[in-house]
Amino acid sequence: MTIIQRTTLNYIIPEWKFAFDSVSKVEHDVFWICEQCGPVEPVVCINGFMRRECACERKAREKVTTTQKRAMSNRCYTWLGAEYMAADLEASSFENFYPQHQVKNAKEYHGHLAKVRSYADRLVQGEQVENLFMVGSVGTGKTHLATAICNHLRAHHVSCLFCAVPDLFNELYSSTLPEQNQLLIQAGSTSLLVLDDLDKLHVRKDTNGAFQKETLYSIINRRYVKRLPTLITTNEQSDFSKWFDDATVSRLFERLTPLKMSGMDYRSRGRQ
C-alpha cells in the first residue's frame, strides 16, 4: 500500500462546513486508511483539514455519476411520461439532416449543421457551452437538429432532457406540488435541456402568463446558476415577452448563440 500524499491549499474553509465529518480543525479526525490504497492524508487548508477521497472512492463515485447520467439520457424523451415519446425523435441524426434540400439556403444550412455538430461534441467533451436559440419558420429542421444533438449526447451517456414546452406545462398543470418540484429539479439539473416549440405555449391574457413566466424563470435560473446550457426552438423570432420576463431574458441572453433557420418547409414536400 502507498501513502496518498498530502495536498496543501491556500483556502479558508467556511465555518459552517466544520459541522460535517469530512472537515475538521484537527488533522487526525480526517486522516483515514483505505484497505486498498493505504493511508490517505487530508487536504491541508489555512484554517483546518478536509478529508480526501482515495482512488477507490473516486472510482465508485464516478461510476454512480455515470450510471445516473446514463439513466437520465435514456429518459431523454420519456421523462414527462411514455406517452410523449415519438418514434421519429430517436431517428434524428446529423447524418440524415440534408442541407442541400434547402436549395436557396444550402450553404447557410451546411453552416448550421457544422455548428450544432461542434456544439454536441463540446458537450460530450465536458466543455462549457452557451445557450442555443433556434428560431425560424415552420418545418425548417429546428427540432431535427435539436434531437440530433440529444441523440449524440445519449450515445455518449451524457444526460439530456427533451420536451415540447406545451407538454411540460400540461404535466405541471396536472401534477401535485411535490411532483412539480421533481420535474423542475430534473429540468434544472440535466446537462442539456431542450425546450421545443416555445411559441406553442398558450398563456392567459388576464394573468399575462404569470405562472408560465415564473416557472420558466425558475428553470432557467437554476440552470444559469449551475452554468448549464438550454436549447430553445421557436417560430417566434423577436418578441419573447409573452413567455419570458426581463430576468429570464437577461439570464438566457447573457450566454447565447442564436441560430436563425429560415427557408422551405420540409414537411410540405413530405420530409420529416
Order of alpha helices (4+ residues) and beta strands (2+ residues): beta-beta-beta-beta-beta-beta-alpha-alpha-beta-alpha-beta-alpha-alpha-beta-alpha-beta-alpha-beta
